[in-house]
């Protein structure tokens, strides 16, 4: 399986991820991985610079906005891209903080998921 460059932010400024995860590197930087609904592909985001936990909306270093659909999950395509991405950067350690992100989201919404986009 190959990995191809993403379309520029100017062409796709907002994307939706399902079966998403939030992965944190040892330096504290977070990235999103999952399945991109619009492009039908596994995806790894650039560094998350803002995460709106109430609405599950993230802005990344590239300026792209990701809408997180449903609860956290796992996607084989997203995992493959993450594996290649970390391999290319010699990254060997990270933490999956998806569950805590989801729990904080629920706490902010009285226990109910909120996808108001």
Backbone as CSV, one residue per row, in Angstrom:
resi,resn,N_x,N_y,N_z,CA_x,CA_y,CA_z,C_x,C_y,C_z
1,UNK,0.855,-1.179,0.000,0.000,0.000,0.000,0.898,1.240,0.000
2,UNK,0.531,2.216,-0.783,1.324,3.442,-0.856,0.667,4.560,-0.055
3,UNK,1.471,5.551,0.267,0.982,6.759,0.929,1.216,7.907,-0.034
4,UNK,0.210,8.743,-0.222,0.316,9.854,-1.148,0.162,11.166,-0.404
5,UNK,0.656,12.244,-0.998,0.520,13.554,-0.350,-0.955,13.959,-0.246
6,UNK,-1.236,14.757,0.753,-2.609,15.234,0.939,-2.881,16.432,0.036
7,UNK,-4.150,16.663,-0.216,-4.522,17.850,-0.975,-4.274,19.082,-0.115
8,UNK,-3.941,20.212,-0.731,-3.661,21.431,0.038,-4.856,21.871,0.886
9,UNK,-4.541,22.539,1.977,-5.575,23.052,2.875,-6.527,23.980,2.115
10,UNK,-5.993,24.724,1.148,-6.828,25.647,0.366,-7.914,24.901,-0.421
11,UNK,-7.664,23.644,-0.748,-8.658,22.839,-1.473,-9.592,22.100,-0.528
12,UNK,-9.075,21.701,0.633,-9.876,20.974,1.620,-9.530,21.498,3.000
13,UNK,-10.249,22.523,3.422,-9.919,23.116,4.719,-10.564,22.387,5.885
14,UNK,-11.579,21.565,5.616,-12.269,20.834,6.671,-12.479,19.393,6.225
15,UNK,-12.128,18.466,7.105,-12.310,17.043,6.832,-12.951,16.374,8.042
16,UNK,-13.628,15.263,7.790,-14.279,14.507,8.850,-13.551,13.184,9.045
17,UNK,-13.223,12.881,10.303,-12.604,11.602,10.630,-13.573,10.754,11.440
18,UNK,-13.734,9.499,11.046,-14.451,8.533,11.877,-13.438,7.485,12.318
19,UNK,-13.818,6.666,13.252,-12.887,5.689,13.833,-11.571,6.374,14.173
20,UNK,-11.684,7.493,14.839,-10.536,8.365,15.107,-9.826,8.001,16.405
21,UNK,-8.569,8.437,16.453,-7.767,8.342,17.665,-6.977,9.636,17.816
22,UNK,-6.661,9.969,19.059,-5.765,11.087,19.359,-4.514,10.462,19.965
23,UNK,-3.396,10.623,19.260,-2.137,10.028,19.709,-1.177,11.129,20.120
24,UNK,-0.550,10.950,21.275,0.329,11.964,21.852,1.768,11.464,21.862
25,UNK,2.651,12.284,21.337,4.079,11.970,21.302,4.724,12.346,22.636
26,UNK,5.911,11.831,22.911,6.578,12.148,24.188,6.771,13.649,24.422
27,UNK,6.859,14.459,23.360,7.035,15.905,23.525,5.704,16.634,23.775
28,UNK,4.599,15.865,23.875,3.292,16.452,24.154,2.482,16.811,22.919
29,UNK,3.089,16.744,21.742,2.352,17.051,20.513,1.355,15.937,20.234
30,UNK,0.170,16.354,19.795,-0.890,15.397,19.502,-1.205,15.391,18.013
31,UNK,-1.565,14.210,17.519,-1.966,14.030,16.128,-3.250,13.218,16.103
32,UNK,-4.056,13.451,15.091,-5.268,12.678,14.874,-4.990,11.627,13.816
33,UNK,-5.537,10.456,14.018,-5.521,9.458,12.957,-6.929,8.893,12.845
34,UNK,-7.242,8.348,11.696,-8.550,7.751,11.498,-8.866,7.615,10.028
35,UNK,-10.148,7.433,9.756,-10.616,7.271,8.389,-11.289,8.566,7.945
36,UNK,-10.758,9.151,6.873,-11.295,10.399,6.330,-12.474,10.071,5.422
37,UNK,-13.655,10.511,5.828,-14.882,10.204,5.098,-14.871,10.809,3.697
38,UNK,-14.461,12.061,3.581,-14.519,12.754,2.289,-13.608,12.117,1.236
39,UNK,-12.432,11.693,1.653,-11.453,11.166,0.695,-11.379,9.642,0.681
40,UNK,-12.123,9.009,1.589,-12.138,7.553,1.705,-10.721,6.983,1.823
41,UNK,-10.030,7.464,2.880,-8.638,7.052,3.075,-8.253,7.153,4.540
42,UNK,-7.226,6.408,4.919,-6.637,6.565,6.236,-5.904,7.894,6.282
43,UNK,-5.858,8.484,7.455,-5.323,9.842,7.556,-4.562,10.034,8.855
44,UNK,-3.474,10.818,8.786,-2.746,11.307,9.958,-2.687,12.818,9.813
45,UNK,-3.071,13.520,10.853,-3.058,14.989,10.797,-1.678,15.525,11.151
46,UNK,-1.470,16.787,10.822,-0.318,17.492,11.371,-0.619,17.742,12.855
47,UNK,0.259,18.390,13.564,0.109,18.615,14.999,-1.178,19.381,15.309
48,UNK,-1.927,18.880,16.276,-3.145,19.554,16.731,-2.729,20.764,17.558
49,UNK,-3.244,21.942,17.172,-2.916,23.147,17.941,-4.102,23.615,18.779
50,UNK,-5.300,23.158,18.438,-6.486,23.498,19.231,-7.467,22.345,19.137
51,UNK,-7.990,21.929,20.297,-8.957,20.849,20.332,-10.175,21.301,21.126
52,UNK,-11.263,21.483,20.419,-12.542,21.855,21.024,-13.206,20.558,21.471
53,UNK,-13.057,20.235,22.753,-13.565,18.974,23.274,-15.085,18.914,23.288
54,UNK,-15.735,20.038,23.493,-17.198,20.052,23.518,-17.782,19.624,22.177
55,UNK,-17.182,20.107,21.093,-17.728,19.853,19.756,-16.914,18.871,18.923
56,UNK,-15.863,18.286,19.503,-14.988,17.350,18.791,-14.520,17.935,17.464
57,UNK,-13.908,19.087,17.587,-13.408,19.826,16.429,-11.963,20.220,16.707
58,UNK,-11.062,19.848,15.805,-9.636,20.113,16.011,-9.087,20.967,14.883
59,UNK,-8.199,21.876,15.236,-7.458,22.667,14.252,-6.009,22.222,14.338
60,UNK,-5.405,22.016,13.184,-4.028,21.537,13.154,-3.071,22.631,12.695
61,UNK,-1.806,22.332,12.840,-0.738,23.251,12.468,-0.849,23.708,11.015
62,UNK,-1.379,22.868,10.162,-1.525,23.220,8.745,-2.671,24.204,8.512
63,UNK,-3.528,24.376,9.530,-4.701,25.228,9.391,-5.963,24.452,9.048
64,UNK,-5.822,23.157,8.855,-6.975,22.325,8.518,-7.803,22.082,9.774
65,UNK,-9.104,21.951,9.580,-10.031,21.641,10.665,-10.515,20.205,10.468
66,UNK,-10.462,19.452,11.547,-10.965,18.082,11.533,-12.187,17.995,12.438
67,UNK,-13.246,17.409,11.916,-14.448,17.123,12.677,-14.396,15.644,13.031
68,UNK,-14.482,15.328,14.312,-14.394,13.949,14.758,-15.797,13.383,14.875
69,UNK,-16.092,12.395,14.065,-17.431,11.821,13.982,-17.565,10.618,14.905
70,UNK,-18.590,10.652,15.748,-18.831,9.544,16.652,-17.751,9.414,17.707
71,UNK,-17.714,8.266,18.338,-16.720,8.019,19.368,-15.391,7.612,18.771
72,UNK,-14.384,7.537,19.640,-13.075,7.114,19.159,-13.167,5.662,18.714
73,UNK,-12.225,5.272,17.891,-12.244,3.910,17.364,-10.894,3.528,16.812
74,UNK,-10.915,2.610,15.887,-9.689,2.097,15.313,-9.948,1.806,13.845
75,UNK,-9.026,2.207,12.981,-9.185,1.995,11.547,-7.871,1.462,10.979
76,UNK,-7.944,0.375,10.247,-6.739,-0.252,9.701,-5.985,0.679,8.756
77,UNK,-6.703,1.421,7.917,-6.033,2.349,6.995,-5.325,3.461,7.767
78,UNK,-6.012,4.024,8.761,-5.403,5.062,9.588,-4.187,4.539,10.333
79,UNK,-4.294,3.316,10.854,-3.161,2.713,11.568,-1.977,2.487,10.636
80,UNK,-2.250,2.092,9.406,-1.175,1.881,8.444,-0.446,3.193,8.151
81,UNK,-1.206,4.249,7.917,-0.593,5.543,7.627,0.221,6.016,8.833
82,UNK,-0.328,5.833,10.040,0.405,6.209,11.260,1.707,5.415,11.362
83,UNK,1.660,4.137,11.073,2.853,3.302,11.131,3.932,3.811,10.179
84,UNK,3.551,4.128,8.974,4.502,4.657,7.993,5.001,6.039,8.404
85,UNK,4.091,6.891,8.899,4.431,8.252,9.303,5.464,8.233,10.422
86,UNK,5.221,7.392,11.449,6.156,7.329,12.577,7.481,6.694,12.154
87,UNK,7.420,5.713,11.284,8.638,5.064,10.790,9.526,6.066,10.046
88,UNK,8.923,6.890,9.211,9.677,7.889,8.447,10.345,8.913,9.351
89,UNK,9.804,9.132,10.547,10.318,10.135,11.473,11.065,9.513,12.653
90,UNK,11.280,8.220,12.597,11.969,7.476,13.663,11.311,7.679,15.025
91,UNK,9.994,7.720,15.037,9.230,7.850,16.284,8.852,6.447,16.740
92,UNK,9.234,6.124,17.960,8.986,4.777,18.466,7.999,4.731,19.626
93,UNK,7.715,5.895,20.223,6.824,5.913,21.384,5.734,6.962,21.208
94,UNK,4.548,6.621,21.671,3.419,7.538,21.716,2.372,6.937,22.648
95,UNK,1.428,7.766,23.029,0.333,7.331,23.900,-0.984,7.588,23.200
96,UNK,-1.900,6.661,23.350,-3.247,6.838,22.826,-4.071,7.517,23.919
97,UNK,-4.436,8.775,23.703,-5.210,9.528,24.693,-6.670,9.692,24.259
98,UNK,-7.095,8.875,23.308,-8.449,8.965,22.755,-9.530,8.792,23.808
99,UNK,-9.367,7.819,24.694,-10.388,7.572,25.720,-10.570,8.782,26.626
100,UNK,-9.465,9.411,27.032,-9.600,10.586,27.908,-10.232,11.749,27.154
101,UNK,-9.907,11.912,25.877,-10.538,12.956,25.060,-12.045,12.697,24.977
102,UNK,-12.438,11.455,24.724,-13.858,11.112,24.622,-14.570,11.342,25.956
103,UNK,-13.949,10.939,27.060,-14.570,11.129,28.373,-14.727,12.616,28.707
104,UNK,-13.730,13.428,28.367,-13.843,14.878,28.581,-14.956,15.460,27.723
105,UNK,-15.076,14.979,26.500,-16.153,15.422,25.611,-17.520,15.116,26.237
106,UNK,-17.689,13.891,26.706,-18.965,13.511,27.320,-19.241,14.338,28.570
107,UNK,-18.225,14.576,29.385,-18.402,15.365,30.610,-18.869,16.782,30.286
108,UNK,-18.373,17.351,29.198,-18.771,18.706,28.800,-20.177,18.754,28.210
109,UNK,-20.720,17.594,27.860,-22.031,17.522,27.208,-23.033,16.695,28.004
110,UNK,-22.887,16.739,29.324,-23.811,16.031,30.213,-23.967,14.554,29.857
111,UNK,-22.866,13.925,29.454,-22.877,12.500,29.172,-23.387,12.102,27.807
112,UNK,-23.720,13.084,26.973,-24.259,12.782,25.642,-23.290,13.266,24.565
113,UNK,-23.052,12.437,23.539,-22.186,12.890,22.450,-22.773,14.106,21.747
114,UNK,-21.898,14.996,21.284,-22.344,16.215,20.607,-21.559,16.378,19.327
115,UNK,-22.207,16.240,18.207,-21.595,16.508,16.909,-22.416,17.602,16.223
116,UNK,-22.268,18.822,16.729,-23.056,19.966,16.219,-22.444,20.640,15.028
117,UNK,-21.920,19.920,14.097,-21.394,20.537,12.920,-22.110,19.951,11.757
